[in-house]
Amino acid sequence: MPVEKAAVVFFDEFPWIDTPKSGFLQAFDHWWNIFASRKPNLKVVICGSAASWMINKIINDRGGLHNRFTQTIRLLPFTLLETQDFLKSKGVILDHYSQVQLYMAFGGIPHYLRNILPGQSTAQIIDLLCFAKDGPLKKEFKILYKALFANSSHHEAVMRALADKGSGLTRNEIIEACGFTSGGTTTQILEELEESGLSRLIFHLKKRPMKVFINYQMNIHCFILNLLNMRKIN
């Protein structure tokens, strides 16, 4: 009996295939458990940018897909060095200080960095991308959160609270600032933001020895929010 060749089935933007009433996820569940999982030569890769969907429907699934994945890969932004190399490949020549400024603003995300053109200063780049009438990132904040999360207004509220407090906030401080309740929904919101790379969880020892505080640190989106707030004031 001939050995079957290895095959890879790749699903891009998996959450968007599962439209309402399509029954796609149930069909995929059935296909995997009845057929695909019995094919040792077959590898199935799924990816998706809608973090809350991927976490709730795949990673934390308690149905037919529970514990079916063999590995998860988190696609991280470029490092500072990778960002410098990427800009150089586009002919964007800036001094190290300007490169660091852009990295702080755009976080090493290739989708944002690809819009940077040669011959502009850091201030011009940020202004053209984030504030110009047709700037490609002008509406990015609203569009991104709605695409990533269900009930995205809660996630936006957390990021706005973090933007107002650059040193980070504890869970209880976030609950107070956003008017949340101390329950599972708040935990889910914070986990989804962290899993998406939009916030960072650190453990910080304050004055009282051994007492641990959980801080959710601000990042690129808080930086952009602060810029938007400054622009409104001006």
N, C-alpha and C positions, 0 to 999 in steps of 0.2 A: 504494500500500500504506500503510495508516494507521500512524502512529508509535505504538509501544506506550508507555503511561504508565510513569513511573518507579515503581519498587517497592522496598521495603526489607523484608528478612526478618531478624528479630531473634531470636536464641537467647539466652535468659537461663539462667544457671547451666548452661552447656554441658557441663561435666564430668559432671554428675549424670545427664544424658541417656544418656551412654555407659556403661550398666550392664554388668556382666560377661556375656559371651556374647551381648550384644545385637547386636553387629556394626554398631552405629550409626556409629562413626567411619569405618569402611570404606565404609559406604553414603553418608555425607556426602562423603567424599573422591571417590567415584565421581560423585555428583550434581554436585559443584562442577566437576570437571574435564571432564565430558561435557556438562553442560547449563548450569549457572549462569554459569560463566566466559565463556560465549559470548553472554551477554545484557548488552549495554552499559547497558541501563536498570535492571539489577538490582544492588542493593547488599545484601551479606550482612554482618550484624554479629553477632559472638559474644562473649559475656562469661562470666566464671566466677571464683568466689572461691577455688577450689582451685588455688593458685598453681603447685604442683609439676606438676600435670596440664597446665595451660595452657602452662607453659614447655616441658615434655618432649614433649607430644603435638602442640602447635601451633607455638609459636615455634621450637623446635629440631627440628622433625620433619624426617626425612630421606627420607620417603616421598612419597606423592602430594600432600601439603599443603606440601611444602618451598617456602619463599619465595613462598607464595601470598597472604599478607596484604599489604595496601597501607599500613596504618597501625596502630600500637598506641597505645592510650590508657591511661595509668595513672591510675586514679581516686584522687586524693589526699585526705587528710583536710582539714577546714576549717583555715584559718589562724586565728591568734588573733583577728583582727578579725572574721572570719566567724563564729567561735565566739561572740564577744560579741553579734553581731547575731542569731544563732540563739537564744541564751538570752533576749535581750530580747524576741524575737517570742513566746516561751513565757511571758513575764511573770516570768522569773527575774531579779530585780534584785539584783546583788551589786557590791561595790566592785571596783576594778581588781585589787587584790592577790588577792582571792578568785577572780576570773575566771582569773587567771594560774595559781593553784593547781589549779583544775579542768582547765585546759588541759594542765598538766604531768601530771595524773593520767590524763585520758581522751584526750589527744592529738588533740582536734578531730574525733573520729569520731562522725558523726551518730547512728549506732545506739546509742552509749553516751549521748550528750548528750540524746537524746529522753526518757530516763528521769528526767531531773532535774526536780523539781517546785519551784514557787515556795515561799518562806517557810522555807527550810532553809539552814543554814550549810554551808560547805565540808566540815567534818568530818562533819556529819550526812549529807550527800549521799554521800560516799565510804563511810561506815559502812553506810548503808541499801542501797546498790547492790552493794557488794562483800562485805559480811560478815553482813548480816541473813540469817535462816534461808531466806527466799524471795527473797533479793536477786537481781535479774535478771543480775548479772554474777558471782555467787558461783562458778559453775562455768565461767565463760567461758574461762579459760586452757586447761583441758583440752579442752573442746569445740572451741574454735577451732583449736587445733593439729592435732587429729585430723581436722578437716574440711579443713584446708588442705594437709596434707602426708602422703605415705606415709612410714611409719617415723617418725612425729612425735616419738618419744621422743628422737631425736638432736637435733632442732630445739629441743626443750624443754631439753635438756642445755646447748646453747649459750647460750640465753637465761638460764638459771640461773647459768651461769658469768659472763655479763656483768653480771647483777644483783649479784654479789659483788664486781665490780670496776668501779666507776662511771666510771673514767677510760678504759675500753675495753681490749681485748685484741688482740694480734697474732694472726695465723693460727696460728703455732706455739704460742702460749700457749693458744689455744682447743683445739688438738689435745691438748696436755698435760693441760689441765683436764678434758676430756671423755673422754680415753682413746681418741681417734680415731687413725687411721693417716693418714699424709700422702699421700693419693691423690685420685682423682677424686670419690669419694663425699663427702669433706669439702668439696671445692670446690663440689659441687652443693648441699650443705646450706647453705653460706654464701651462695651465689648466690640460692637460693630465699628465704632470710630477707631478703636485701637487696631482691630483686624484689618481695616482699610488703610492704615498708615496715616490717618488724619490726626491722630493724637498719640501720645506716648505715655506709657505707664512707668513711673519710677517709684522707688521706695526711698523716702527721705527721713533721716533721723533728726528731729528737732531738739529743743533744749532738754526735754525730759529723756533721760537715757533709755534706749531700747524701745521707745514708743514709735511705731511705724505709721507714717502718713502716706496716703496714696495721692499722687499728683498727676494730673493729666496736663502735659505740657503743650504749649501752643506751637504751631508750625506755620507752614507757608500760607494756609488759608486765614489764619489769624493775622498774619503780616498784611495780607491783601485787605482784610477787613479794616485794619488800622489805617491803611492808606486811603481807603474809601471814606472813612470817618473824617480823616484830615481834609480830604478834598471837599466834603460837605461843609466843614467849618469855614474853609477858605472861600 
